[in-house]
Every structure is written in C-alpha cells, then in structure tokens.
Amino acid sequence: MVTDPVCRMQIDEKKAAGTSEYKGKTYYFCALSCKTRFDQDPEKFTKQQ
Ligand SMILES: [Zn+2]
C-alpha cells in the first residue's frame, strides 16, 4: 500500500489511477484529478510527507 500525496488516501499501487515521478521518487494517485493537482505543484505535496 502507498499513500496518495494529494488526498492522503491509502491505495494499492497496482490499482493506482496514475503515477508521477518527482525527484527520482514515484508517487501514486487514487484518481487522475489527484495526479493533475500534484503535477501542477509537486513541491507543495512532497513537503507534507
Ligand atoms: Zn487521491
């Protein structure tokens, strides 16, 4: 299980709706809307980790 950095939901990475790579790390998203928000401002969401 991984945490969607945008909505903080725990998701199965195999069922993720989308993924993004940022600074060499892969992030998984529950929905494409979360991926879009992350891609617009990845710094904001990775700081919360
Ligand atoms: Zn999400």
mmCIF file of the protein (N, C-alpha, C, O) and its ligand, coordinates in Angstrom:
data_MODEL
# 
_entry.id   MODEL 
# 
loop_
_entity.id 
_entity.type 
_entity.pdbx_number_of_molecules 
1 polymer     1 
2 non-polymer 1 
# 
_entity_poly.entity_id                      1 
_entity_poly.type                           'polypeptide(L)' 
_entity_poly.nstd_linkage                   no 
_entity_poly.nstd_monomer                   no 
_entity_poly.pdbx_seq_one_letter_code       MVTDPVCRMQIDEKKAAGTSEYKGKTYYFCALSCKTRFDQDPEKFTKQQ 
_entity_poly.pdbx_seq_one_letter_code_can   MVTDPVCRMQIDEKKAAGTSEYKGKTYYFCALSCKTRFDQDPEKFTKQQ 
_entity_poly.pdbx_strand_id                 A 
# 
loop_
_entity_poly_seq.entity_id 
_entity_poly_seq.num 
_entity_poly_seq.mon_id 
_entity_poly_seq.hetero 
1 1  MET n 
1 2  VAL n 
1 3  THR n 
1 4  ASP n 
1 5  PRO n 
1 6  VAL n 
1 7  CYS n 
1 8  ARG n 
1 9  MET n 
1 10 GLN n 
1 11 ILE n 
1 12 ASP n 
1 13 GLU n 
1 14 LYS n 
1 15 LYS n 
1 16 ALA n 
1 17 ALA n 
1 18 GLY n 
1 19 THR n 
1 20 SER n 
1 21 GLU n 
1 22 TYR n 
1 23 LYS n 
1 24 GLY n 
1 25 LYS n 
1 26 THR n 
1 27 TYR n 
1 28 TYR n 
1 29 PHE n 
1 30 CYS n 
1 31 ALA n 
1 32 LEU n 
1 33 SER n 
1 34 CYS n 
1 35 LYS n 
1 36 THR n 
1 37 ARG n 
1 38 PHE n 
1 39 ASP n 
1 40 GLN n 
1 41 ASP n 
1 42 PRO n 
1 43 GLU n 
1 44 LYS n 
1 45 PHE n 
1 46 THR n 
1 47 LYS n 
1 48 GLN n 
1 49 GLN n 
# 
loop_
_struct_asym.id 
_struct_asym.entity_id 
A 1 
B 2 
# 
loop_
_chem_comp.id 
_chem_comp.type 
_chem_comp.mon_nstd_flag 
ALA 'L-peptide linking' y 
ARG 'L-peptide linking' y 
ASP 'L-peptide linking' y 
CYS 'L-peptide linking' y 
GLN 'L-peptide linking' y 
GLU 'L-peptide linking' y 
GLY 'peptide linking'   y 
ILE 'L-peptide linking' y 
LEU 'L-peptide linking' y 
LYS 'L-peptide linking' y 
MET 'L-peptide linking' y 
PHE 'L-peptide linking' y 
PRO 'L-peptide linking' y 
SER 'L-peptide linking' y 
THR 'L-peptide linking' y 
TYR 'L-peptide linking' y 
VAL 'L-peptide linking' y 
ZN  non-polymer         . 
# 
_pdbx_entity_nonpoly.entity_id   2 
_pdbx_entity_nonpoly.name        ? 
_pdbx_entity_nonpoly.comp_id     ZN 
# 
_pdbx_nonpoly_scheme.asym_id         B 
_pdbx_nonpoly_scheme.entity_id       2 
_pdbx_nonpoly_scheme.mon_id          ZN 
_pdbx_nonpoly_scheme.ndb_seq_num     1 
_pdbx_nonpoly_scheme.pdb_seq_num     101 
_pdbx_nonpoly_scheme.auth_seq_num    101 
_pdbx_nonpoly_scheme.pdb_mon_id      ZN 
_pdbx_nonpoly_scheme.auth_mon_id     ZN 
_pdbx_nonpoly_scheme.pdb_strand_id   A 
_pdbx_nonpoly_scheme.pdb_ins_code    . 
# 
loop_
_atom_site.group_PDB 
_atom_site.id 
_atom_site.type_symbol 
_atom_site.label_atom_id 
_atom_site.label_alt_id 
_atom_site.label_comp_id 
_atom_site.label_asym_id 
_atom_site.label_entity_id 
_atom_site.label_seq_id 
_atom_site.pdbx_PDB_ins_code 
_atom_site.Cartn_x 
_atom_site.Cartn_y 
_atom_site.Cartn_z 
_atom_site.occupancy 
_atom_site.B_iso_or_equiv 
_atom_site.pdbx_formal_charge 
_atom_site.auth_seq_id 
_atom_site.auth_comp_id 
_atom_site.auth_asym_id 
_atom_site.auth_atom_id 
_atom_site.pdbx_PDB_model_num 
ATOM   1   N  N  . MET A 1 1  ? 0.842  -1.195 0.000   1.00 0.00 ? 1   MET A N  1 
ATOM   2   C  CA . MET A 1 1  ? 0.000  0.000  0.000   1.00 0.00 ? 1   MET A CA 1 
ATOM   3   C  C  . MET A 1 1  ? 0.887  1.259  0.000   1.00 0.00 ? 1   MET A C  1 
ATOM   4   O  O  . MET A 1 1  ? 1.968  1.275  0.589   1.00 0.00 ? 1   MET A O  1 
ATOM   5   N  N  . VAL A 1 2  ? 0.411  2.281  -0.659  1.00 0.00 ? 2   VAL A N  1 
ATOM   6   C  CA . VAL A 1 2  ? 1.116  3.558  -0.721  1.00 0.00 ? 2   VAL A CA 1 
ATOM   7   C  C  . VAL A 1 2  ? 0.127  4.679  -0.402  1.00 0.00 ? 2   VAL A C  1 
ATOM   8   O  O  . VAL A 1 2  ? -1.088 4.487  -0.451  1.00 0.00 ? 2   VAL A O  1 
ATOM   9   N  N  . THR A 1 3  ? 0.662  5.833  -0.080  1.00 0.00 ? 3   THR A N  1 
ATOM   10  C  CA . THR A 1 3  ? -0.196 6.978  0.231   1.00 0.00 ? 3   THR A CA 1 
ATOM   11  C  C  . THR A 1 3  ? -0.226 7.950  -0.934  1.00 0.00 ? 3   THR A C  1 
ATOM   12  O  O  . THR A 1 3  ? 0.812  8.389  -1.429  1.00 0.00 ? 3   THR A O  1 
ATOM   13  N  N  . ASP A 1 4  ? -1.415 8.271  -1.353  1.00 0.00 ? 4   ASP A N  1 
ATOM   14  C  CA . ASP A 1 4  ? -1.614 9.321  -2.347  1.00 0.00 ? 4   ASP A CA 1 
ATOM   15  C  C  . ASP A 1 4  ? -1.217 10.651 -1.685  1.00 0.00 ? 4   ASP A C  1 
ATOM   16  O  O  . ASP A 1 4  ? -1.845 11.054 -0.706  1.00 0.00 ? 4   ASP A O  1 
ATOM   17  N  N  . PRO A 1 5  ? -0.185 11.337 -2.201  1.00 0.00 ? 5   PRO A N  1 
ATOM   18  C  CA . PRO A 1 5  ? 0.294  12.548 -1.511  1.00 0.00 ? 5   PRO A CA 1 
ATOM   19  C  C  . PRO A 1 5  ? -0.684 13.720 -1.580  1.00 0.00 ? 5   PRO A C  1 
ATOM   20  O  O  . PRO A 1 5  ? -0.552 14.675 -0.815  1.00 0.00 ? 5   PRO A O  1 
ATOM   21  N  N  . VAL A 1 6  ? -1.642 13.662 -2.468  1.00 0.00 ? 6   VAL A N  1 
ATOM   22  C  CA . VAL A 1 6  ? -2.578 14.778 -2.616  1.00 0.00 ? 6   VAL A CA 1 
ATOM   23  C  C  . VAL A 1 6  ? -3.719 14.680 -1.604  1.00 0.00 ? 6   VAL A C  1 
ATOM   24  O  O  . VAL A 1 6  ? -3.986 15.637 -0.878  1.00 0.00 ? 6   VAL A O  1 
ATOM   25  N  N  . CYS A 1 7  ? -4.392 13.532 -1.553  1.00 0.00 ? 7   CYS A N  1 
ATOM   26  C  CA . CYS A 1 7  ? -5.555 13.398 -0.662  1.00 0.00 ? 7   CYS A CA 1 
ATOM   27  C  C  . CYS A 1 7  ? -5.247 12.542 0.561   1.00 0.00 ? 7   CYS A C  1 
ATOM   28  O  O  . CYS A 1 7  ? -6.108 12.370 1.425   1.00 0.00 ? 7   CYS A O  1 
ATOM   29  N  N  . ARG A 1 8  ? -4.017 11.997 0.649   1.00 0.00 ? 8   ARG A N  1 
ATOM   30  C  CA . ARG A 1 8  ? -3.561 11.208 1.796   1.00 0.00 ? 8   ARG A CA 1 
ATOM   31  C  C  . ARG A 1 8  ? -4.268 9.856  1.912   1.00 0.00 ? 8   ARG A C  1 
ATOM   32  O  O  . ARG A 1 8  ? -4.200 9.214  2.961   1.00 0.00 ? 8   ARG A O  1 
ATOM   33  N  N  . MET A 1 9  ? -4.933 9.425  0.867   1.00 0.00 ? 9   MET A N  1 
ATOM   34  C  CA . MET A 1 9  ? -5.627 8.146  0.891   1.00 0.00 ? 9   MET A CA 1 
ATOM   35  C  C  . MET A 1 9  ? -4.631 7.006  0.686   1.00 0.00 ? 9   MET A C  1 
ATOM   36  O  O  . MET A 1 9  ? -3.689 7.119  -0.098  1.00 0.00 ? 9   MET A O  1 
ATOM   37  N  N  . GLN A 1 10 ? -4.859 5.904  1.409   1.00 0.00 ? 10  GLN A N  1 
ATOM   38  C  CA . GLN A 1 10 ? -4.037 4.716  1.219   1.00 0.00 ? 10  GLN A CA 1 
ATOM   39  C  C  . GLN A 1 10 ? -4.578 3.947  0.014   1.00 0.00 ? 10  GLN A C  1 
ATOM   40  O  O  . GLN A 1 10 ? -5.759 3.605  -0.046  1.00 0.00 ? 10  GLN A O  1 
ATOM   41  N  N  . ILE A 1 11 ? -3.694 3.688  -0.934  1.00 0.00 ? 11  ILE A N  1 
ATOM   42  C  CA . ILE A 1 11 ? -4.139 2.972  -2.135  1.00 0.00 ? 11  ILE A CA 1 
ATOM   43  C  C  . ILE A 1 11 ? -3.155 1.856  -2.478  1.00 0.00 ? 11  ILE A C  1 
ATOM   44  O  O  . ILE A 1 11 ? -1.992 1.880  -2.076  1.00 0.00 ? 11  ILE A O  1 
ATOM   45  N  N  . ASP A 1 12 ? -3.651 0.891  -3.224  1.00 0.00 ? 12  ASP A N  1 
ATOM   46  C  CA . ASP A 1 12 ? -2.832 -0.193 -3.746  1.00 0.00 ? 12  ASP A CA 1 
ATOM   47  C  C  . ASP A 1 12 ? -2.145 0.337  -5.010  1.00 0.00 ? 12  ASP A C  1 
ATOM   48  O  O  . ASP A 1 12 ? -2.813 0.755  -5.956  1.00 0.00 ? 12  ASP A O  1 
ATOM   49  N  N  . GLU A 1 13 ? -0.813 0.316  -5.017  1.00 0.00 ? 13  GLU A N  1 
ATOM   50  C  CA . GLU A 1 13 ? -0.107 0.893  -6.168  1.00 0.00 ? 13  GLU A CA 1 
ATOM   51  C  C  . GLU A 1 13 ? -0.443 0.199  -7.485  1.00 0.00 ? 13  GLU A C  1 
ATOM   52  O  O  . GLU A 1 13 ? -0.318 0.794  -8.555  1.00 0.00 ? 13  GLU A O  1 
ATOM   53  N  N  . LYS A 1 14 ? -0.871 -1.062 -7.402  1.00 0.00 ? 14  LYS A N  1 
ATOM   54  C  CA . LYS A 1 14 ? -1.256 -1.772 -8.632  1.00 0.00 ? 14  LYS A CA 1 
ATOM   55  C  C  . LYS A 1 14 ? -2.575 -1.252 -9.188  1.00 0.00 ? 14  LYS A C  1 
ATOM   56  O  O  . LYS A 1 14 ? -2.873 -1.441 -10.367 1.00 0.00 ? 14  LYS A O  1 
ATOM   57  N  N  . LYS A 1 15 ? -3.367 -0.595 -8.340  1.00 0.00 ? 15  LYS A N  1 
ATOM   58  C  CA . LYS A 1 15 ? -4.669 -0.096 -8.776  1.00 0.00 ? 15  LYS A CA 1 
ATOM   59  C  C  . LYS A 1 15 ? -4.676 1.413  -8.926  1.00 0.00 ? 15  LYS A C  1 
ATOM   60  O  O  . LYS A 1 15 ? -5.731 2.016  -9.119  1.00 0.00 ? 15  LYS A O  1 
ATOM   61  N  N  . ALA A 1 16 ? -3.500 2.026  -8.839  1.00 0.00 ? 16  ALA A N  1 
ATOM   62  C  CA . ALA A 1 16 ? -3.432 3.479  -8.919  1.00 0.00 ? 16  ALA A CA 1 
ATOM   63  C  C  . ALA A 1 16 ? -3.952 3.972  -10.272 1.00 0.00 ? 16  ALA A C  1 
ATOM   64  O  O  . ALA A 1 16 ? -3.697 3.360  -11.309 1.00 0.00 ? 16  ALA A O  1 
ATOM   65  N  N  . ALA A 1 17 ? -4.683 5.088  -10.242 1.00 0.00 ? 17  ALA A N  1 
ATOM   66  C  CA . ALA A 1 17 ? -5.218 5.674  -11.476 1.00 0.00 ? 17  ALA A CA 1 
ATOM   67  C  C  . ALA A 1 17 ? -4.137 6.393  -12.266 1.00 0.00 ? 17  ALA A C  1 
ATOM   68  O  O  . ALA A 1 17 ? -4.264 6.603  -13.472 1.00 0.00 ? 17  ALA A O  1 
ATOM   69  N  N  . GLY A 1 18 ? -3.063 6.770  -11.563 1.00 0.00 ? 18  GLY A N  1 
ATOM   70  C  CA . GLY A 1 18 ? -1.984 7.458  -12.248 1.00 0.00 ? 18  GLY A CA 1 
ATOM   71  C  C  . GLY A 1 18 ? -0.750 7.497  -11.379 1.00 0.00 ? 18  GLY A C  1 
ATOM   72  O  O  . GLY A 1 18 ? -0.835 7.336  -10.162 1.00 0.00 ? 18  GLY A O  1 
ATOM   73  N  N  . THR A 1 19 ? 0.400  7.710  -12.000 1.00 0.00 ? 19  THR A N  1 
ATOM   74  C  CA . THR A 1 19 ? 1.652  7.843  -11.257 1.00 0.00 ? 19  THR A CA 1 
ATOM   75  C  C  . THR A 1 19 ? 2.427  9.035  -11.803 1.00 0.00 ? 19  THR A C  1 
ATOM   76  O  O  . THR A 1 19 ? 2.276  9.426  -12.961 1.00 0.00 ? 19  THR A O  1 
ATOM   77  N  N  . SER A 1 20 ? 3.258  9.598  -10.935 1.00 0.00 ? 20  SER A N  1 
ATOM   78  C  CA . SER A 1 20 ? 4.169  10.654 -11.366 1.00 0.00 ? 20  SER A CA 1 
ATOM   79  C  C  . SER A 1 20 ? 5.517  10.421 -10.716 1.00 0.00 ? 20  SER A C  1 
ATOM   80  O  O  . SER A 1 20 ? 5.601  9.918  -9.596  1.00 0.00 ? 20  SER A O  1 
ATOM   81  N  N  . GLU A 1 21 ? 6.566  10.789 -11.422 1.00 0.00 ? 21  GLU A N  1 
ATOM   82  C  CA . GLU A 1 21 ? 7.890  10.745 -10.824 1.00 0.00 ? 21  GLU A CA 1 
ATOM   83  C  C  . GLU A 1 21 ? 8.326  12.156 -10.510 1.00 0.00 ? 21  GLU A C  1 
ATOM   84  O  O  . GLU A 1 21 ? 8.178  13.064 -11.328 1.00 0.00 ? 21  GLU A O  1 
ATOM   85  N  N  . TYR A 1 22 ? 8.862  12.330 -9.322  1.00 0.00 ? 22  TYR A N  1 
ATOM   86  C  CA . TYR A 1 22 ? 9.336  13.647 -8.918  1.00 0.00 ? 22  TYR A CA 1 
ATOM   87  C  C  . TYR A 1 22 ? 10.584 13.455 -8.077  1.00 0.00 ? 22  TYR A C  1 
ATOM   88  O  O  . TYR A 1 22 ? 10.556 12.747 -7.070  1.00 0.00 ? 22  TYR A O  1 
ATOM   89  N  N  . LYS A 1 23 ? 11.685 14.084 -8.489  1.00 0.00 ? 23  LYS A N  1 
ATOM   90  C  CA . LYS A 1 23 ? 12.964 13.961 -7.809  1.00 0.00 ? 23  LYS A CA 1 
ATOM   91  C  C  . LYS A 1 23 ? 13.350 12.500 -7.572  1.00 0.00 ? 23  LYS A C  1 
ATOM   92  O  O  . LYS A 1 23 ? 13.847 12.149 -6.502  1.00 0.00 ? 23  LYS A O  1 
ATOM   93  N  N  . GLY A 1 24 ? 13.119 11.655 -8.573  1.00 0.00 ? 24  GLY A N  1 
ATOM   94  C  CA . GLY A 1 24 ? 13.546 10.272 -8.519  1.00 0.00 ? 24  GLY A CA 1 
ATOM   95  C  C  . GLY A 1 24 ? 12.639 9.337  -7.741  1.00 0.00 ? 24  GLY A C  1 
ATOM   96  O  O  . GLY A 1 24 ? 12.926 8.146  -7.626  1.00 0.00 ? 24  GLY A O  1 
ATOM   97  N  N  . LYS A 1 25 ? 11.545 9.868  -7.206  1.00 0.00 ? 25  LYS A N  1 
ATOM   98  C  CA . LYS A 1 25 ? 10.616 9.051  -6.434  1.00 0.00 ? 25  LYS A CA 1 
ATOM   99  C  C  . LYS A 1 25 ? 9.301  8.948  -7.197  1.00 0.00 ? 25  LYS A C  1 
ATOM   100 O  O  . LYS A 1 25 ? 8.864  9.906  -7.835  1.00 0.00 ? 25  LYS A O  1 
ATOM   101 N  N  . THR A 1 26 ? 8.668  7.760  -7.122  1.00 0.00 ? 26  THR A N  1 
ATOM   102 C  CA . THR A 1 26 ? 7.396  7.579  -7.799  1.00 0.00 ? 26  THR A CA 1 
ATOM   103 C  C  . THR A 1 26 ? 6.249  7.775  -6.824  1.00 0.00 ? 26  THR A C  1 
ATOM   104 O  O  . THR A 1 26 ? 6.258  7.231  -5.719  1.00 0.00 ? 26  THR A O  1 
ATOM   105 N  N  . TYR A 1 27 ? 5.264  8.554  -7.240  1.00 0.00 ? 27  TYR A N  1 
ATOM   106 C  CA . TYR A 1 27 ? 4.075  8.813  -6.430  1.00 0.00 ? 27  TYR A CA 1 
ATOM   107 C  C  . TYR A 1 27 ? 2.867  8.226  -7.137  1.00 0.00 ? 27  TYR A C  1 
ATOM   108 O  O  . TYR A 1 27 ? 2.769  8.241  -8.364  1.00 0.00 ? 27  TYR A O  1 
ATOM   109 N  N  . TYR A 1 28 ? 1.948  7.707  -6.328  1.00 0.00 ? 28  TYR A N  1 
ATOM   110 C  CA . TYR A 1 28 ? 0.760  7.032  -6.861  1.00 0.00 ? 28  TYR A CA 1 
ATOM   111 C  C  . TYR A 1 28 ? -0.489 7.799  -6.460  1.00 0.00 ? 28  TYR A C  1 
ATOM   112 O  O  . TYR A 1 28 ? -0.569 8.375  -5.375  1.00 0.00 ? 28  TYR A O  1 
ATOM   113 N  N  . PHE A 1 29 ? -1.467 7.792  -7.369  1.00 0.00 ? 29  PHE A N  1 
ATOM   114 C  CA . PHE A 1 29 ? -2.677 8.584  -7.149  1.00 0.00 ? 29  PHE A CA 1 
ATOM   115 C  C  . PHE A 1 29 ? -3.938 7.751  -7.307  1.00 0.00 ? 29  PHE A C  1 
ATOM   116 O  O  . PHE A 1 29 ? -4.009 6.844  -8.137  1.00 0.00 ? 29  PHE A O  1 
ATOM   117 N  N  . CYS A 1 30 ? -4.940 8.086  -6.481  1.00 0.00 ? 30  CYS A N  1 
ATOM   118 C  CA . CYS A 1 30 ? -6.207 7.354  -6.496  1.00 0.00 ? 30  CYS A CA 1 
ATOM   119 C  C  . CYS A 1 30 ? -7.028 7.726  -7.723  1.00 0.00 ? 30  CYS A C  1 
ATOM   120 O  O  . CYS A 1 30 ? -7.852 6.942  -8.194  1.00 0.00 ? 30  CYS A O  1 
ATOM   121 N  N  . ALA A 1 31 ? -6.795 8.928  -8.235  1.00 0.00 ? 31  ALA A N  1 
ATOM   122 C  CA . ALA A 1 31 ? -7.587 9.420  -9.366  1.00 0.00 ? 31  ALA A CA 1 
ATOM   123 C  C  . ALA A 1 31 ? -6.719 10.342 -10.213 1.00 0.00 ? 31  ALA A C  1 
ATOM   124 O  O  . ALA A 1 31 ? -5.728 10.896 -9.739  1.00 0.00 ? 31  ALA A O  1 
ATOM   125 N  N  . LEU A 1 32 ? -7.112 10.494 -11.474 1.00 0.00 ? 32  LEU A N  1 
ATOM   126 C  CA . LEU A 1 32 ? -6.342 11.370 -12.356 1.00 0.00 ? 32  LEU A CA 1 
ATOM   127 C  C  . LEU A 1 32 ? -6.365 12.817 -11.867 1.00 0.00 ? 32  LEU A C  1 
ATOM   128 O  O  . LEU A 1 32 ? -5.420 13.570 -12.102 1.00 0.00 ? 32  LEU A O  1 
ATOM   129 N  N  . SER A 1 33 ? -7.453 13.207 -11.181 1.00 0.00 ? 33  SER A N  1 
ATOM   130 C  CA . SER A 1 33 ? -7.525 14.582 -10.683 1.00 0.00 ? 33  SER A CA 1 
ATOM   131 C  C  . SER A 1 33 ? -6.448 14.832 -9.628  1.00 0.00 ? 33  SER A C  1 
ATOM   132 O  O  . SER A 1 33 ? -5.912 15.936 -9.533  1.00 0.00 ? 33  SER A O  1 
ATOM   133 N  N  . CYS A 1 34 ? -6.130 13.798 -8.833  1.00 0.00 ? 34  CYS A N  1 
ATOM   134 C  CA . CYS A 1 34 ? -5.050 13.945 -7.849  1.00 0.00 ? 34  CYS A CA 1 
ATOM   135 C  C  . CYS A 1 34 ? -3.705 14.073 -8.555  1.00 0.00 ? 34  CYS A C  1 
ATOM   136 O  O  . CYS A 1 34 ? -2.870 14.885 -8.157  1.00 0.00 ? 34  CYS A O  1 
ATOM   137 N  N  . LYS A 1 35 ? -3.491 13.280 -9.595  1.00 0.00 ? 35  LYS A N  1 
ATOM   138 C  CA . LYS A 1 35 ? -2.244 13.369 -10.351 1.00 0.00 ? 35  LYS A CA 1 
ATOM   139 C  C  . LYS A 1 35 ? -2.088 14.762 -10.973 1.00 0.00 ? 35  LYS A C  1 
ATOM   140 O  O  . LYS A 1 35 ? -1.000 15.337 -10.953 1.00 0.00 ? 35  LYS A O  1 
ATOM   141 N  N  . THR A 1 36 ? -3.165 15.291 -11.517 1.00 0.00 ? 36  THR A N  1 
ATOM   142 C  CA . THR A 1 36 ? -3.127 16.610 -12.145 1.00 0.00 ? 36  THR A CA 1 
ATOM   143 C  C  . THR A 1 36 ? -2.752 17.676 -11.120 1.00 0.00 ? 36  THR A C  1 
ATOM   144 O  O  . THR A 1 36 ? -1.937 18.554 -11.402 1.00 0.00 ? 36  THR A O  1 
ATOM   145 N  N  . ARG A 1 37 ? -3.344 17.597 -9.939  1.00 0.00 ? 37  ARG A N  1 
ATOM   146 C  CA . ARG A 1 37 ? -3.034 18.581 -8.892  1.00 0.00 ? 37  ARG A CA 1 
ATOM   147 C  C  . ARG A 1 37 ? -1.570 18.474 -8.475  1.00 0.00 ? 37  ARG A C  1 
ATOM   148 O  O  . ARG A 1 37 ? -0.897 19.483 -8.264  1.00 0.00 ? 37  ARG A O  1 
ATOM   149 N  N  . PHE A 1 38 ? -1.083 17.226 -8.358  1.00 0.00 ? 38  PHE A N  1 
ATOM   150 C  CA . PHE A 1 38 ? 0.314  17.008 -7.987  1.00 0.00 ? 38  PHE A CA 1 
ATOM   151 C  C  . PHE A 1 38 ? 1.249  17.585 -9.044  1.00 0.00 ? 38  PHE A C  1 
ATOM   152 O  O  . PHE A 1 38 ? 2.216  18.276 -8.721  1.00 0.00 ? 38  PHE A O  1 
ATOM   153 N  N  . ASP A 1 39 ? 0.954  17.297 -10.304 1.00 0.00 ? 39  ASP A N  1 
ATOM   154 C  CA . ASP A 1 39 ? 1.824  17.747 -11.399 1.00 0.00 ? 39  ASP A CA 1 
ATOM   155 C  C  . ASP A 1 39 ? 1.890  19.273 -11.482 1.00 0.00 ? 39  ASP A C  1 
ATOM   156 O  O  . ASP A 1 39 ? 2.888  19.836 -11.933 1.00 0.00 ? 39  ASP A O  1 
ATOM   157 N  N  . GLN A 1 40 ? 0.821  19.929 -11.045 1.00 0.00 ? 40  GLN A N  1 
ATOM   158 C  CA . GLN A 1 40 ? 0.813  21.397 -11.092 1.00 0.00 ? 40  GLN A CA 1 
ATOM   159 C  C  . GLN A 1 40 ? 1.702  22.003 -10.008 1.00 0.00 ? 40  GLN A C  1 
ATOM   160 O  O  . GLN A 1 40 ? 2.251  23.090 -10.187 1.00 0.00 ? 40  GLN A O  1 
ATOM   161 N  N  . ASP A 1 41 ? 1.843  21.298 -8.882  1.00 0.00 ? 41  ASP A N  1 
ATOM   162 C  CA . ASP A 1 41 ? 2.620  21.850 -7.773  1.00 0.00 ? 41  ASP A CA 1 
ATOM   163 C  C  . ASP A 1 41 ? 3.203  20.728 -6.909  1.00 0.00 ? 41  ASP A C  1 
ATOM   164 O  O  . ASP A 1 41 ? 2.835  20.589 -5.742  1.00 0.00 ? 41  ASP A O  1 
ATOM   165 N  N  . PRO A 1 42 ? 4.111  19.929 -7.479  1.00 0.00 ? 42  PRO A N  1 
ATOM   166 C  CA . PRO A 1 42 ? 4.638  18.766 -6.741  1.00 0.00 ? 42  PRO A CA 1 
ATOM   167 C  C  . PRO A 1 42 ? 5.349  19.143 -5.447  1.00 0.00 ? 42  PRO A C  1 
ATOM   168 O  O  . PRO A 1 42 ? 5.323  18.385 -4.478  1.00 0.00 ? 42  PRO A O  1 
ATOM   169 N  N  . GLU A 1 43 ? 5.973  20.291 -5.429  1.00 0.00 ? 43  GLU A N  1 
ATOM   170 C  CA . GLU A 1 43 ? 6.711  20.730 -4.243  1.00 0.00 ? 43  GLU A CA 1 
ATOM   171 C  C  . GLU A 1 43 ? 5.793  20.826 -3.029  1.00 0.00 ? 43  GLU A C  1 
ATOM   172 O  O  . GLU A 1 43 ? 6.162  20.419 -1.927  1.00 0.00 ? 43  GLU A O  1 
ATOM   173 N  N  . LYS A 1 44 ? 4.626  21.354 -3.236  1.00 0.00 ? 44  LYS A N  1 
ATOM   174 C  CA . LYS A 1 44 ? 3.646  21.538 -2.164  1.00 0.00 ? 44  LYS A CA 1 
ATOM   175 C  C  . LYS A 1 44 ? 3.280  20.194 -1.519  1.00 0.00 ? 44  LYS A C  1 
ATOM   176 O  O  . LYS A 1 44 ? 3.175  20.096 -0.297  1.00 0.00 ? 44  LYS A O  1 
ATOM   177 N  N  . PHE A 1 45 ? 3.090  19.167 -2.344  1.00 0.00 ? 45  PHE A N  1 
ATOM   178 C  CA . PHE A 1 45 ? 2.608  17.889 -1.824  1.00 0.00 ? 45  PHE A CA 1 
ATOM   179 C  C  . PHE A 1 45 ? 3.732  17.021 -1.270  1.00 0.00 ? 45  PHE A C  1 
ATOM   180 O  O  . PHE A 1 45 ? 3.506  16.228 -0.356  1.00 0.00 ? 45  PHE A O  1 
ATOM   181 N  N  . THR A 1 46 ? 4.932  17.160 -1.809  1.00 0.00 ? 46  THR A N  1 
ATOM   182 C  CA . THR A 1 46 ? 6.026  16.331 -1.293  1.00 0.00 ? 46  THR A CA 1 
ATOM   183 C  C  . THR A 1 46 ? 6.565  16.874 0.027   1.00 0.00 ? 46  THR A C  1 
ATOM   184 O  O  . THR A 1 46 ? 7.160  16.120 0.796   1.00 0.00 ? 46  THR A O  1 
ATOM   185 N  N  . LYS A 1 47 ? 6.376  18.136 0.303   1.00 0.00 ? 47  LYS A N  1 
ATOM   186 C  CA . LYS A 1 47 ? 6.817  18.717 1.567   1.00 0.00 ? 47  LYS A CA 1 
ATOM   187 C  C  . LYS A 1 47 ? 6.064  18.140 2.755   1.00 0.00 ? 47  LYS A C  1 
ATOM   188 O  O  . LYS A 1 47 ? 6.604  18.060 3.858   1.00 0.00 ? 47  LYS A O  1 
ATOM   189 N  N  . GLN A 1 48 ? 4.830  17.743 2.536   1.00 0.00 ? 48  GLN A N  1 
ATOM   190 C  CA . GLN A 1 48 ? 3.978  17.232 3.617   1.00 0.00 ? 48  GLN A CA 1 
ATOM   191 C  C  . GLN A 1 48 ? 4.362  15.832 4.066   1.00 0.00 ? 48  GLN A C  1 
ATOM   192 O  O  . GLN A 1 48 ? 3.925  15.381 5.124   1.00 0.00 ? 48  GLN A O  1 
ATOM   193 N  N  . GLN A 1 49 ? 5.170  15.144 3.279   1.00 0.00 ? 49  GLN A N  1 
ATOM   194 C  CA . GLN A 1 49 ? 5.476  13.740 3.577   1.00 0.00 ? 49  GLN A CA 1 
ATOM   195 C  C  . GLN A 1 49 ? 6.259  13.618 4.886   1.00 0.00 ? 49  GLN A C  1 
ATOM   196 O  O  . GLN A 1 49 ? 6.604  12.510 5.297   1.00 0.00 ? 49  GLN A O  1 
HETATM 197 ZN ZN . ZN  B 2 .  ? -6.214 10.983 -4.311  1.00 0.00 2 101 ZN  A ZN 1 
# 
